[in-house]
Amino acid sequence: MREKALAKMRELRGLRSPRTHDVFERLAYVFPSDLAIANYPRKPVAAFNPGAALRGRELLVFPRTIFEYYNYTSSICLFAVDVEHLLSGELEKPVSARVVLWPDELWEFRGCEDARVYAQPDGFLMLYTGFGYHHSASGLELKWVQGLAVLDSSLEVLKKGYFRIEGAEGSFAPKMKDSAILRLESGEAVLLCRPTLGDVEVCWRGTASLDRLAIEAESMEPVLAHEEWEFKVGWSTNVIQLSSNEYLIGWHGVLKGDYSYREGFALLDGSGELLAVSDYLLTPRGIVEKYGDRPLVIFGDGLILHRGKLLWVGGVSDYAIGFFAAELEKVMEEMRWLRG
């Protein structure tokens, strides 16, 4: 797989430019001090990188939340806002929140991070990064894996686990994060993911069983690679279906010049092949967005389409949550078509 990625990188580079055209309006911010946690007695010191889902007018927000800096252990919380109030600038604070997912397995011992949430008829699926320990020949190994939690309609966790890649030579669980479900049918998904293979990180697509938590190695193909001015690129958000065979997803690039995280969009077909891609369309601005526990970051994880507007619910410099909005039409005007 590493050799496949290296060979494909030459083809995938040169699709984007380093140009930034920020088309997003700033709607509101939620800071850790704005959250009133109902089911845990401590106050959060950071809440960022939120997943999101829309249920009627209720915008469900799932931030990665830190309650202490001793081990910087993450959980995933939930709060809800009225999407119409948000769009009209009427976000009320404080915001009532509760912890819905926290570490209770060895493989997520150090944290549950960066949710992407998918509404289902009887509940929700949540992709998240599990940061924890794994047994190895030399003892306990610390790494990130791609977790999946199944939640009921009340947001109670029914089961959870993490993905492995399966091939002719067996199965393995690489360091992996930044995944998204493109399509799902009868427990089989087209999955977008970013495994680390030695020193190579690119964005992949593949076929995965959600029941067995297994990605078929033979089905995996590289889709998006970092450009020469970037350290890396990764998938940032959940996927939005725009038509019968067009799916929109946000991605992030980490720039070598200033070490900032900047965001753009990719349009994929139903199999996960790249149809179009933008340059950077969302970038940190001003002291609120640029200064934080990890400066110069807007990251993930929630993308909502509502009345012709894209709502990007994103983490702000690893400490707070930002709500950003852009007309879908303006975003699509920025896409560079590769085929279709």
C-alpha positions in Angstrom: 0.0 0.0 0.0 2.8 2.4 0.7 4.3 1.8 -2.8 0.8 2.4 -4.3 0.5 5.7 -2.5 4.0 6.8 -3.5 3.3 6.0 -7.2 -0.1 7.7 -7.1 1.2 10.9 -5.4 2.9 12.1 -8.7 -0.5 12.0 -10.4 -2.4 13.6 -7.5 -0.1 16.5 -7.0 -0.5 19.8 -9.0 -4.3 19.7 -8.7 -4.4 22.7 -6.3 -2.7 26.0 -5.8 -1.6 27.8 -2.6 -4.2 30.5 -3.2 -6.6 31.3 -0.3 -10.0 32.9 -0.9 -12.0 32.8 2.4 -15.7 32.7 1.4 -17.1 32.0 4.9 -19.0 34.4 7.1 -18.3 34.1 10.9 -21.6 33.4 12.7 -20.6 32.7 16.3 -18.1 31.2 18.7 -18.6 28.9 21.6 -15.8 28.9 24.2 -15.2 26.3 26.9 -16.6 28.8 29.6 -19.9 28.9 27.6 -20.6 25.1 28.2 -22.5 24.0 31.3 -21.8 20.3 31.6 -24.8 18.5 33.1 -23.4 15.0 33.8 -19.8 15.6 34.8 -18.6 17.7 37.8 -15.6 19.4 36.2 -15.4 22.5 34.0 -13.9 22.1 30.4 -10.7 23.9 29.6 -11.0 23.3 25.9 -13.8 22.3 23.5 -13.0 22.1 19.8 -13.0 20.0 16.6 -16.8 19.3 16.7 -18.8 16.9 14.6 -22.4 18.0 13.7 -25.7 16.7 12.6 -29.0 18.4 11.8 -32.3 17.1 13.3 -35.1 19.3 12.2 -34.1 22.8 13.4 -31.9 21.3 16.0 -28.2 21.5 15.2 -26.4 18.8 17.3 -22.8 19.7 18.0 -20.3 17.1 19.2 -17.0 18.8 20.4 -13.9 17.2 21.5 -13.7 18.3 25.1 -10.8 18.5 27.6 -11.3 18.8 31.3 -7.7 18.8 32.5 -4.2 19.2 31.1 -2.4 16.5 33.1 -2.8 13.9 30.4 -4.9 16.1 28.0 -7.5 13.3 27.9 -10.3 14.0 25.5 -14.0 13.1 25.6 -16.8 13.9 23.2 -19.7 16.1 24.4 -23.0 17.1 22.9 -24.9 20.4 22.9 -27.7 21.6 20.6 -28.6 25.0 19.1 -31.4 26.2 17.0 -30.0 26.4 13.4 -32.3 29.3 12.5 -31.3 31.3 15.6 -27.6 30.6 14.8 -28.0 31.9 11.3 -29.7 35.1 12.6 -27.1 35.7 15.2 -29.2 34.8 18.2 -27.1 32.1 19.8 -27.9 32.0 23.6 -25.3 31.3 26.2 -24.5 29.5 28.4 -25.1 26.3 26.4 -26.2 23.1 28.2 -24.0 20.2 27.3 -23.3 16.6 28.4 -20.5 14.1 27.9 -21.7 11.3 25.5 -18.5 9.4 24.7 -15.5 9.0 27.0 -12.5 6.6 27.3 -13.2 3.3 28.8 -11.2 1.0 26.5 -7.4 0.5 26.4 -7.2 1.6 22.8 -8.8 5.0 23.7 -7.3 5.3 27.1 -5.8 8.7 26.3 -8.8 10.2 24.6 -11.8 10.1 22.3 -11.2 12.8 19.6 -12.6 14.6 16.6 -16.1 13.1 15.9 -17.8 12.9 12.5 -21.5 12.1 13.0 -24.0 10.4 10.7 -27.8 10.3 11.5 -29.5 7.0 11.1 -33.2 6.0 11.3 -32.7 4.6 14.8 -29.8 6.6 16.1 -26.3 7.8 15.0 -23.0 6.5 13.8 -19.9 8.4 15.1 -16.5 8.1 13.6 -13.8 9.3 16.0 -10.2 9.0 16.8 -9.2 6.6 19.6 -5.9 7.6 21.2 -4.7 4.8 23.5 -2.5 1.8 24.1 -2.1 -1.4 22.1 -0.2 -4.6 23.1 3.1 -5.2 21.2 6.1 -7.4 21.5 7.9 -4.6 23.4 5.0 -3.8 25.7 2.3 -1.2 25.4 2.4 0.9 22.2 0.6 4.3 22.1 -1.1 5.2 18.8 -4.2 6.7 17.2 -6.8 4.4 15.6 -10.0 5.0 13.7 -12.9 4.3 16.1 -16.6 3.8 15.3 -19.4 4.2 17.9 -23.0 3.2 17.4 -25.4 5.4 19.4 -29.2 5.1 19.9 -31.6 8.0 19.3 -31.0 9.2 22.9 -27.2 9.4 22.1 -26.4 6.5 24.4 -23.5 4.4 23.2 -24.5 0.8 22.2 -21.1 -0.4 21.0 -17.8 0.8 19.8 -14.6 -0.5 18.3 -11.9 0.4 15.7 -11.1 -0.4 12.1 -8.4 -2.8 10.8 -7.2 -3.2 7.2 -7.6 -6.7 5.9 -5.7 -8.2 3.0 -4.2 -11.3 1.6 -1.4 -11.2 4.1 -3.7 -10.7 7.1 -5.0 -7.7 9.0 -3.4 -4.8 10.8 -4.5 -1.6 12.6 -2.3 1.3 11.4 -2.2 4.7 12.9 -5.4 6.2 11.3 -7.6 9.2 11.7 -9.6 11.7 9.6 -12.1 9.3 8.2 -15.6 9.8 6.7 -18.4 7.6 5.5 -19.2 8.5 1.8 -22.0 6.0 1.3 -23.5 3.3 3.4 -25.7 0.4 2.4 -26.6 -2.8 4.4 -23.6 -2.3 6.7 -21.1 -1.9 3.8 -19.6 1.6 3.4 -17.4 3.5 1.0 -15.0 4.9 3.5 -12.6 7.8 3.2 -9.6 7.4 5.5 -6.0 8.4 6.1 -3.8 5.6 7.4 -0.2 6.3 8.1 2.0 3.9 6.2 5.6 4.4 7.4 6.4 8.0 6.4 3.5 8.3 3.9 0.1 9.9 4.6 -2.4 10.5 1.8 -6.2 10.4 1.7 -7.7 7.1 0.6 -11.0 5.6 -0.3 -12.0 2.0 0.2 -14.8 -0.5 1.0 -15.4 -1.2 4.6 -17.7 -3.5 6.7 -19.1 -1.6 9.6 -20.1 -4.9 11.3 -16.6 -6.4 11.2 -14.8 -3.0 11.3 -12.7 -4.1 8.4 -11.4 -2.2 5.4 -10.6 -4.3 2.3 -7.0 -3.6 1.4 -7.6 -4.5 -2.3 -10.3 -1.9 -2.6 -8.2 1.0 -1.3 -7.1 3.7 -3.7 -5.4 7.1 -3.0 -7.6 10.1 -3.7 -5.9 13.3 -2.5 -2.3 14.1 -1.6 -0.5 17.0 0.0 1.1 19.5 -2.4 4.8 20.6 -2.2 4.1 23.5 0.1 2.2 21.4 2.6 3.3 19.0 5.3 0.1 16.9 5.0 -3.5 16.8 4.0 -6.5 15.0 5.5 -10.2 14.7 5.3 -11.9 17.1 7.7 -15.7 16.7 7.7 -18.6 14.4 7.2 -19.9 14.1 3.6 -22.9 15.9 2.1 -24.7 14.3 -0.9 -25.4 17.0 -3.5 -26.9 14.8 -6.2 -27.2 11.2 -7.2 -23.5 10.9 -7.8 -21.9 14.0 -6.2 -20.6 14.1 -2.6 -19.0 17.1 -1.0 -16.4 16.9 1.8 -14.1 19.3 3.5 -10.3 18.7 3.7 -7.5 20.4 5.6 -3.9 21.1 4.5 -1.1 22.0 6.9 1.2 24.6 5.3 5.0 24.6 5.6 5.3 28.4 5.4 3.4 29.2 8.7 2.3 25.8 10.0 -1.3 26.8 9.7 -4.3 24.6 9.0 -6.4 25.8 6.1 -9.5 24.2 4.7 -10.9 23.4 1.2 -13.5 21.2 -0.4 -13.4 18.1 -2.6 -16.3 16.7 -4.8 -16.3 12.9 -5.1 -18.5 10.5 -7.0 -20.2 7.6 -5.3 -17.2 5.3 -5.5 -14.9 8.0 -4.0 -13.1 9.1 -7.1 -12.2 12.8 -7.2 -14.4 14.9 -9.5 -13.4 18.4 -8.4 -11.3 20.2 -5.8 -10.9 23.7 -4.5 -8.0 25.8 -3.1 -8.2 27.0 0.5 -11.7 28.5 1.2 -11.5 28.8 5.0 -8.5 30.0 7.0 -8.0 31.4 10.6 -8.6 35.2 11.0 -7.9 37.5 13.9 -6.8 36.8 17.5 -9.8 34.6 18.4 -9.1 32.2 15.6 -5.4 32.4 15.3 -4.3 32.3 19.0 -5.0 29.2 21.1 -3.5 26.0 22.4 -2.4 25.1 18.9 -2.3 28.4 17.0 -3.4 29.1 13.4 -6.0 26.2 13.2 -9.5 25.9 11.9 -10.3 22.1 11.8 -13.3 19.9 11.1 -15.4 18.2 11.7 -19.1 19.1 11.0 -20.6 20.1 7.6 -24.3 20.9 7.2 -26.3 22.0 4.2 -29.3 24.1 5.2 -31.4 26.2 2.9 -28.6 26.6 0.3 -25.9 27.4 2.9 -23.0 25.3 4.0 -22.5 25.5 7.7 -18.9 24.5 8.7 -18.8 23.7 12.4 -15.1 23.8 13.2 -12.5 23.8 15.9 -10.6 27.1 16.5 -7.0 26.7 17.5 -7.6 23.7 19.6 -9.6 25.5 22.3 -13.0 26.7 21.0 -15.7 26.2 18.4 -16.6 28.4 15.5 -19.7 28.4 13.3 -19.0 29.5 9.7 -21.4 29.9 6.8 -21.1 30.2 3.0 -23.5 30.0 0.1 -23.2 26.6 -1.6 -23.2 28.3 -4.9 -20.1 30.4 -4.0 -18.3 27.3 -2.9 -19.1 25.4 -6.1 -17.8 28.4 -8.1 -14.4 27.8 -6.5 -14.2 24.1 -7.5 -11.7 23.1 -10.1 -13.2 20.3 -12.2 -11.1 17.3 -13.0 -13.7 15.2 -14.7 -17.5 14.8 -14.6 
